[in-house]
Amino acid sequence: MPPERKSVYEKDEELFRTKCIIEERERIIDELLAENVDLRIIQKVTKFYKSGIIKRKIKLLEKQLEIEQKKEIEHS
């Protein structure tokens, strides 16, 4: 039976908080876009451009965790 899988967020609390911040930021951006607020204003107010970098980092860490878990399963 494979070992219980931990999500990347269980391993890294700071990453989990970052994910929550990104999700909240995206929700706010969606609301602003629904109100037809200019995207340039949204970018200035929310630092929207940085969230893409953080998302890519989260995906990379998730992929690394997945690879680690596959290796653990293979070695057990």
N, C-alpha and C positions, 0 to 999 in steps of 0.2 A: 504494500500500500504506500503510495507516495506521501512524503511528509506534507504537513499542512502548509499551504502557501500563504505567505504574508505579502500584503500589498506593499508597494514602495512607500506608501504613506505611513504604514505601521512602523516601518524601519526608520523613517525620518520625519519627526514631528514638524520641523521647520518647513519641509517640503509640503506637508499637508496644509499648514497655515497659508503658505504661498498659493496653493491650489485654491483654497477657499477665497482668498483675496481676488484671484483671477476670475473665479466664477462670479463673485459679487460685482467686480468691475465690468464684466461682460454683460451682466443683467442691466446695469446702469446704462451702459452704452446702447444696448438694444432699446431701452426706454427713450433715450435721447434721440436715437435714429427714428423711432416711431413718431416723435414730435417734430421731425424734420430739422433738427439742429445740424448746422454745418459740421462736417466731419473734421475740418481743421480745428474748430473750437473744441470738439470732443477730444482730439489728440492732445491739445494743449492742457486741457483740464485734467484728463485722466492718465496722462503719460501712456496712452494706448499702445504706442509703438513698442514699448518694453515688454508688454504682456506676451507678444509673439515669441520673444527670446526665451522667456520663462517657460512657456508651453513646450517649446522644443526641448528645453532641458529636462522637463518632466518626462516627456516621451522617451528621451534617451535613457534616463535613469530607469524607467519602467522596462525598457528593452534589456538593459544590463541585468536587472533583477531576474527577468525571465530566463536569460541565458544562464545565470548562476543557478537558478532552480533546476533547469534541465540538466546541468552538470552534476548537481547533487543527486538527482534521481538516477542518472546513469551510473554514478559511483556507488550507489547503495544496493 
